């Protein structure tokens, strides 16, 4: 049973991450103007995504350091 659980967990999480990455990539491409309309919006989308990722990482580490991570994300 444990092998079935771990195998399904691995496959499911892989498909969900791939789906999210595809969705986020398509959304970012659309926000940046598609394949034909590249402009300065590309930089804004890249910088915005990077800042969001950095903020999530910092918040995660701070919550972990103060021992509140399990309260916020049960």
Backbone torsions as a table, in degrees:
resi	resn	phi	psi	omega
1	UNK	NA	-37.7	-179.3
2	UNK	-65.5	-38.9	179.6
3	UNK	-66.1	-40.4	177.7
4	UNK	-63.5	-44.2	179.7
5	UNK	-60.8	-50.4	-178.3
6	UNK	-64.1	-39.3	178.4
7	UNK	-63.9	-44.9	179.1
8	UNK	-67.6	-38.7	177.2
9	UNK	-60.8	-44.8	-179.9
10	UNK	-61.5	-48.6	-179.8
11	UNK	-64.7	-46.2	-178.3
12	UNK	-63.5	-46.5	-179.5
13	UNK	-65.1	-35.4	177.0
14	UNK	-63.6	-45.9	179.7
15	UNK	-66.4	-38.9	179.2
16	UNK	-66.6	-43.4	178.1
17	UNK	-64.1	-40.3	178.3
18	UNK	-65.0	-41.1	177.9
19	UNK	-64.0	-43.4	178.5
20	UNK	-64.6	-42.1	179.5
21	UNK	-63.7	-39.5	177.6
22	UNK	-64.8	-45.5	178.8
23	UNK	-61.7	-47.4	-178.4
24	UNK	-65.5	-39.1	177.4
25	UNK	-63.9	-43.2	178.4
26	UNK	-65.4	-42.2	178.6
27	UNK	-63.5	-42.8	178.8
28	UNK	-64.4	-40.7	178.7
29	UNK	-64.2	-42.1	179.0
30	UNK	-64.7	-43.4	179.8
31	UNK	-65.6	-30.2	-178.9
32	UNK	-82.5	-4.7	175.6
33	UNK	108.0	13.9	177.9
34	UNK	73.1	-170.7	-175.9
35	UNK	-75.9	-24.3	-174.4
36	UNK	-100.6	-20.6	-173.9
37	UNK	-110.9	41.5	-179.5
38	UNK	-61.2	133.9	-179.8
39	UNK	-150.1	-159.0	-180.0
40	UNK	-70.0	-13.1	177.2
41	UNK	-64.6	-25.2	177.6
42	UNK	-59.4	-45.9	179.4
43	UNK	-62.8	-41.5	179.8
44	UNK	-63.2	-41.5	179.6
45	UNK	-66.5	-42.9	179.7
46	UNK	-64.5	-46.0	-179.7
47	UNK	-66.8	-41.9	178.4
48	UNK	-61.5	-43.6	178.5
49	UNK	-64.3	-42.1	179.9
50	UNK	-64.6	-43.7	179.5
51	UNK	-64.9	-39.5	177.6
52	UNK	-63.0	-43.6	178.4
53	UNK	-62.6	-42.0	178.6
54	UNK	-63.4	-43.2	179.5
55	UNK	-62.7	-44.0	178.8
56	UNK	-61.2	-42.9	179.5
57	UNK	-63.8	-42.9	-179.8
58	UNK	-66.3	-44.4	178.5
59	UNK	-61.1	-42.7	179.6
60	UNK	-59.6	-46.6	-179.0
61	UNK	-66.6	-39.4	179.3
62	UNK	-65.2	-45.5	178.3
63	UNK	-61.9	-37.5	178.1
64	UNK	-67.0	-40.5	-177.8
65	UNK	-67.5	-36.3	-179.3
66	UNK	-90.3	-0.7	176.9
67	UNK	77.7	22.5	-177.8
68	UNK	-107.6	3.6	-176.0
69	UNK	-61.5	-41.6	-179.1
70	UNK	-69.3	-25.6	177.2
71	UNK	-75.0	-38.0	-177.5
72	UNK	-79.4	-40.8	179.8
73	UNK	-120.4	81.5	-176.5
74	UNK	-68.8	NA	NA
